[in-house]
Amino acid sequence: MPDFTDRLRPSQPDGPSTLAREREQSNISVDELGRHLLADNGFLERQARILPIVQREALFSKEKQQNLSRPERFKLGLARAKLLRRLADKHDWGNLDYKMAQYLVDDVSPYMLHTEMFITTVREQASKHQQAHWMPLIESWRIIGAYAQTELGHGSNVRGIELEARWETDAKEFVLHSPTLTASKWWNGSLGRIANHAIVVAQLLLPSQGSPRQYVSHGPHPFIVQIRDMKTHQPLDGVVIGDIGPKYGYVTMDNAYMLFHNFRVPHSAMLSRYASINPDTGIYTRPELPAVVYGALTYVRANIVHHARLVLARAVTVAVRYTAIRRQFHDRDGERTGPEMAVLDYSTVQIRILPLLATTFALHYTGLAMRTIYENTRNEFERGNFQTLAHMHSMSSGLKSLCTTLAADGIETCRRALGGHGFGGGSGLIQLNNDYLSKPTVEGDNWMITQQLAAYLIKKMTAAVQSPNNAAADEIDRRFKEFLSARCDPGLNLPQHDVLDSDDDIAKSFTLRATVLVFCSARFGSVGALLGVC
Amino acid sequence: MPDFTDRLRPSQPDGPSTLAREREQSNISVDELGRHLLADNGFLERQARILPIVQREALFSKEKQQNLSRPERFKLGLARAKLLRRLADKHDWGNLDYKMAQYLVDDVSPYMLHTEMFITTVREQASKHQQAHWMPLIESWRIIGAYAQTELGHGSNVRGIELEARWETDAKEFVLHSPTLTASKWWNGSLGRIANHAIVVAQLLLPSQGSPRQYVSHGPHPFIVQIRDMKTHQPLDGVVIGDIGPKYGYVTMDNAYMLFHNFRVPHSAMLSRYASINPDTGIYTRPELPAVVYGALTYVRANIVHHARLVLARAVTVAVRYTAIRRQFHDRDGERTGPEMAVLDYSTVQIRILPLLATTFALHYTGLAMRTIYENTRNEFERGNFQTLAHMHSMSSGLKSLCTTLAADGIETCRRALGGHGFGGGSGLIQLNNDYLSKPTVEGDNWMITQQLAAYLIKKMTAAVQSPNNAAADEIDRRFKEFLSARCDPGLNLPQHDVLDSDDDIAKSFTLRATVLVFCSARFGSVGALLGVC
């Protein structure tokens, strides 16, 4: 409907001219910076190749999605995810291509648990024989899998989950059974509507060696289980599945609950790369390191760390551009003529946004470092060396907490810096915030897993104090030992670090500070004894 | 559909038994505390009387509202608001009764701008003659009004709004005209769908005394304007109205944009209790104090301050109850038998939740104090005394910023303390958070209006320094003068305040600290010169 507003223009200077002038003032080469940051793994080439393909698809338009009901929004997310898979087949995309397309489409895929946790768990914890059977089915999406670990009553304390997998020696089957309501699997994504299979984590109950009628728990183990009929898609007898209802974000994810009633699965259901049961004797073989069963969680944490930079970069970009364009009030010390002051020129805006711009770069390099640690550890792991697993696990825990807190709080700081318009859908920060606010609590609550890192560091420091002559196992060890051997050396005094002029000295100071804090925590149980280091 | 899950119970100890035991351990009388906090203005009696009435209405059930589309959710909010009005008529509710019912129904009313800003502006800024005409129409809802002040380009800087109201001497009419796109009224609630009238704030343009063909702006003034046809509900010719699209929260509010094209309104449209134009001579009479035109905003800010306590109380109640029930991990120093530890017993949870419990009480007393300041000022105001207006305005600005930041950040801290379940709709914190996240930026951005308080305090301090013998005008003045006369008195030394054992001394210390900070800011332009007070 044409009306008089069609002829109206914004008051001057408008957004495009303001941004053009701001950009002219910078001597940074955007292309060069882009290559420095994102050329790794062919990110920029991949983006340039895939963007036009997804841009052509009307289904990916975001124009009306915020007005939809939850069921409609889920269906839209599902249709997009299916289209992405078809595009992947058509263009013969590899895994990184597919992930780039997902990133550009900017919607949580209902298949995410299938393509991440389900496949990763089978790849890492299934025996070669199991992998040969399952991987073709998974990769072709002939089966769709969810990851069912968290329960209504237990998330962080995985060892406390209640679902039972009782081994019946005679039938040579496991019996999955939920003894209570709090044993309900809960939050499990890709499960409520789309999965027909799931990795189900349950307490492995085996007959006691002494009295075979009694059962002993051997802790949580993963099972691969068909949960729905392949034709009717109805849950199988003895399985109940349902939607857990509305959430803060993740509106396109079918997070679900699931309970079992004496549901029988075959011996082959237990993923047996590390732990296994001899079907004839019932003898249980333990994993070399119990920690390996948490491999998929560590993978997801490392991914979250690597992802945080892109999330905060988006929020900061929105904030910088908007506050450069937005003008409000004349400078009180100026002549009060001409355009009002750009909001970005207020110190009260700069102290909020500019540190977050710097944080984005810090998150970038942290994400790359995390990825390197993960890949190196996986390589060692494939060679049968599990020594660096604890290091990777503690790094991924500490950094997952730090990076997601910085990014989540940073998005909200950016949103508020947009003033009223930050509350509007046009800001582009609403779904970003709603989805990302899951990150500080998901895959290990930030407050909880930070303590895993702390416990690890204290253990390492205690070992270094007790056995000063052992060789350093890794970089943390090396730094701890350096500190311990030199700790009463006056050369360590902080003022000798030229933190104002030397980047290296800033890093050294932070390293020393962290080491001293660990030392005091390990030795005195608190950091209050800082002055008693020597 | 009955199934095996119907027979399942939660693992023990369950929620009700845990809460019962926690409550047994407290010797605080809930009833007495409730009366102490909420008996004022008959809050508890009113709640007890109105709760059963609204509980009977199926329309107020929240069960499925989070699954609705935005248009459906708006219609539900509208239906609820109409029902509330019918209930008010049926039960002969007064204004406080009506507000209690709204609070209990816990949905943003699409009529909120009508019942708050629209009616308040007419009551405060319309002449007696205008009030006699409009108030019966407004109170009976025969007309529905919005409040159209904020524009796409200007929110905080009200003086910068672009909509023009040009006085045409010959026609004795005002011509409302939006010269640019950025002059679009924007964010105005109750406007997109339901209002047929609006308070429209526009730059008053009058012919220059010297050259009548030139116009001079006399700043923003409020006009009461019919904007839609009373029968067809279509916008009148020369008016364009539309929805501004999805928002973070306020899903039941029809926030809108509005533009005018040479739209003529009669002389009587300008609210003329303070400012007015003689229709015959065109002579403009200024308000005694220009600040009075912001009266409605101050009213809303004071209300926001008073409201924050109830919002945070709700979030803290959810967090305390949930973390008392939720158990995770056995005490590492305990025997690792029996139930796991309540999450509330972890110090990492207590340091987040318990200060917010205390903050809730602080917000409560702050809210009461704000209300008292507001009511006293309004009373003075009715007697023609505007002297305390600046005090009220600065208090409402500073406290609006402080209280909404504490409450908004507090809700999110509570939500995260619930772990994964805080991300779920069952937490009850999602709509609360989504709606409340408007508060740090709406009705004066928190970072901006805090500076209004700072400027006011610095001005007061400067006056106290320059004229030490003037009588103190208010409590702030008195404290400033006390400080100035005694500032080199060693008795002021902080250590003499027994902040660990004396509540009075804590308050005195905070007062002294605030006063010293204002003094340093006023005298040295920064607080860095703290040591140079004497």
Interface residues (C-beta under 8 A of the other chain):
Chain A: D3 F4 T5 L8 R9 P10 S11 Q66 N67 L68 S69 R70 P71 E72 T150 G153 H154 G155 S156 N157 G160 E162 S178 P179 T180 L181 T182 A183 S184 W187 G238 V240 I244 G245 P246 K247 Y248 G249 Y250 L259 H261 R327 Q328 F329 E340 T348 V349 R352 E412 R415 R416 L418 G419 G420 G422 F423 G424 G425 G426 I430 N433 L437 S438 P440 T441 V442 D445 N446 W447 M448 Q451
Chain B: D3 F4 T5 L8 R9 P10 S11 Q66 N67 L68 S69 R70 P71 E72 T150 G153 H154 G155 S156 N157 G160 E162 S178 P179 T180 L181 T182 A183 S184 W187 G238 V240 I244 G245 P246 K247 Y248 G249 Y250 L259 H261 R327 Q328 F329 E340 T348 V349 R352 E412 R415 R416 L418 G419 G420 G422 F423 G424 G425 G426 I430 N433 L437 S438 P440 T441 V442 D445 N446 W447 M448 Q451
